[in-house]
């Protein structure tokens, strides 16, 4: 199955790189793509519980589902963004 989620705090290619790398290693996730212009993360999954797992992983990285972010998550996204830029 394929789904998309719009996230907060996605600002650049570094953010997109971090999200793609970290979601791609999750069990049952494939074909992860990130559109930084629309802050949309799209992926394919095989288990019905996977969308909740992906939402939790994104929030932990600092990219929560749109409209649910907190100051702490915004700070995490800056670190995640910087890490992603170093891996480009």
N, C-alpha and C positions, 0 to 999 in steps of 0.2 A: 504494500500500500504506500501511497505517496501523500505527504502532507506538508504544510508550510506554517510557520509561526512568525509573527512580527515581534521584534524584540526592541528593548530600550538600550541606549548607550552605544550602539554600533556606529562608529564614526569613520573608520578608514579600512584600508586593506589589511593592516595589522590585526585589527579586530576580526575581520573576515577570515584571515589565515588561522588565527587561534581557534575560532569556532569550528572551522572545517577540520583541522587536525584533531581536536579533542572529541568531536562527535563521531568522527570516522572510526575511532578505535572502540566505540561502544558496540557491544554484541547486538546483532540484529539491525544495525544501521548501515545504509549504503547510499551512494550517490548524493552526498551532502553538497549543497551549493548555497552560497550566501550572496545576496544582492545588497551591497552596502548603500545604494541609493534609496532603496525602499525599506531597509532594515529587515529584510525577509530571509529567513533560513528555511530551506526546502530540503527534504530528505525522504528516503524510502525506508520502510521498516517492515519487520515480519511478525512482531509480537504485539498484541493489543495493548499491553501495558507500556510499550515503548514511548508513546508521546508524553506521558507523565514523567518518565525517566529523562527524556530529552529536556523537557521544561525545567526540571530540577537541576540538571547539569548546566544548562544555560544560565540559570539564576546563580548557581554557585560560582560560575566564571565571571559574573557581573553583567550578564545580558538577560535580564528577566523578561518574561512576556510583557508586551507593551501595556503600560498603565499600572504595573505592579512594582516598579523599582523603588529602592530606598537609597539613602545617601551612602550606606555601606556598599551596596552593589555598584554604585557609580564609581567609588574608589577602586573596587576590584576590577572594574572594566578598564580603568586607566593602566593598571599593572598588566592585565591581559593584553591590552592593545600594544604596549611597549614590547612585551615578550613576542607577540606575533610579528612586529616590525623587525625584530632581530633575526627571525627565522625566514624572512622573505628572501 
